[in-house]
Every structure is written in structure tokens, then in C-alpha cells.
């Protein structure tokens, strides 16, 4: 009787999942080789090219269309030539403002990374660097959110509703269309 119990014990140990003695890999493993540790190559590319990166999600998901997507959906939205022209101008202005802000943000992140890599970081340098980065992040986000705010005023209420439908949003507050806020 003891022999079958022994074989069962051995078999269960062999079939049990192996337990590794090594520490689990960090979610950051491999990122230590990045040029700027806090930003992925995709993040850097998006900042440098003025992409939205989801920064205007508060507007987008609350019924404020974005110019890049409006241009992508120009045909199903039945944009008029004037609406297309105004949207193209809005997109160009947003991009022209976002790119230098993104460049400055990437430069500040690179400097923060350098401070840590060189062991030159101090509490004062850290605070100043984070303040500068925070201001730039806010300006980049503001640039994209403002574009959504302007865009909703270019489209009619029906086009704004159609935009939300085309983007796949189940429900979206009714934007005000042409009666919406105009910020200049």
C-alpha cells in the first residue's frame, strides 16, 4: 500500500507546474534600452508629428468631433466644400501648434532621462523638470482639445451625430453643431 502512495506522490510532483526560483520579469523589462526611458518610440513619433494620442478623449467621447477623423470621414459626413476647407485649416493649425510643443516635450523628457542616467538629478532639478514637462503636456493636450471644440462648431448637429455613429460610439451627448462655442 505504501508503494502506490509513493508513486502517486512522485507523479503529482512531476505533473505539478514548475515553480521558478527567478524573480518575475518587470513589465518594464527591455525598456531600459530606450532612448528616453519614459517614452516609447511610438510616443516620441506621435509627439514629434503632432498626433493626438488619445489626448482629446474627453472631447471625442462627449460628442466633440476631431478634425483628423472628420477629414477621414468627409464623404459619409457629406462635408460641404466650406466645411472641408475649414476643417483642413483647423487640422493644419492644430498640427502646426502641436508639433513644436511635442518637440519641446520630448526634449524635456530626454533631459529628465539624462539627469537620472548621469546621476546629476537633485530634488530641485527634478521639481523644475517635472514642472516644465507638466506645462508642456497640458499645452499639447489643450491644443488637441481646442481643435475638437472648434470642430464641433463647423459641423451641423446631424453631422456631429453621424460622426459619433460612424466612430462606433453607442451614445454620445448631442453637440450643439453650428450653434456651439466659437473660440478664436
CORLINJO-V997993 format. One record per backbone hydrogen bond with DSSP energy under -0.5 kcal/mol. CO is the residue of the C=O (numbers start at 1). NH is the residue of the N-H. E is the energy in kcal/mol with one decimal. If there is no record, write none. Layout:
co: <CO	CO>
nh: <NH	NH>
e: <E	E>
This chain:
co: <1	2	3	4	5	6	7	8	9	10	11	12	18	26	28	30	31	35	36	40	41	42	43	44	45	46	46	47	52	54	56	56	57	59	59	60	63	66	67	68	69	71	73	74	74	75	80	81	82	83	84	85	86	87	88	89	90	91	92	93	94	95	96	97	98	99	100	101	102	103	104	105	106	107	108	109	110	111	112	113	114	115	115	116	122	123	124	125	126	127	128	129	130	131	132	133	134	135	136	137	138	139	140	141	142	143	144	145	146	147	148	149	150	150	151	151	156	157	158	159	160	161	162	163	164	165	173	176	177	181	182>
nh: <5	6	7	8	9	10	11	12	13	14	15	16	20	29	31	33	34	37	39	44	45	46	47	48	49	50	51	50	55	57	59	60	61	62	64	63	65	70	71	72	73	74	77	78	79	78	84	85	86	87	88	89	90	91	92	93	94	95	96	97	98	99	100	101	102	103	104	105	106	107	108	109	110	111	112	113	114	115	116	117	118	120	121	119	126	127	128	129	130	131	132	133	134	135	136	137	138	139	140	141	142	143	144	145	146	147	148	149	150	151	152	153	153	154	154	155	160	161	162	163	164	165	166	167	169	168	175	179	180	183	184>
e: <-1.3	-2.0	-2.2	-2.3	-2.1	-2.3	-2.8	-2.5	-1.9	-2.1	-2.1	-1.4	-0.6	-1.7	-2.6	-0.9	-1.7	-0.5	-1.6	-2.5	-2.4	-2.4	-2.8	-2.6	-1.4	-0.6	-2.2	-0.9	-2.7	-1.5	-0.9	-2.8	-2.6	-1.6	-2.3	-1.1	-0.7	-2.3	-2.4	-1.7	-1.8	-1.2	-2.2	-0.6	-2.1	-1.4	-2.7	-2.5	-2.8	-2.5	-2.8	-2.3	-2.4	-2.8	-2.5	-2.5	-2.6	-2.7	-2.6	-1.8	-2.8	-2.5	-0.7	-1.2	-3.0	-2.7	-2.3	-2.4	-2.6	-2.3	-2.3	-2.6	-2.4	-2.2	-2.4	-2.4	-2.4	-2.4	-1.9	-3.0	-2.5	-1.7	-1.4	-1.0	-2.7	-2.4	-2.3	-2.7	-2.8	-2.1	-2.4	-2.6	-2.7	-2.3	-2.1	-2.9	-2.3	-2.2	-2.6	-2.4	-2.8	-2.2	-1.7	-2.7	-3.0	-1.4	-1.5	-2.2	-2.5	-2.5	-2.0	-0.6	-0.8	-0.7	-1.3	-1.4	-2.5	-2.1	-2.6	-2.8	-2.0	-2.0	-3.2	-2.3	-2.5	-1.3	-0.6	-1.5	-2.4	-0.6	-0.5>
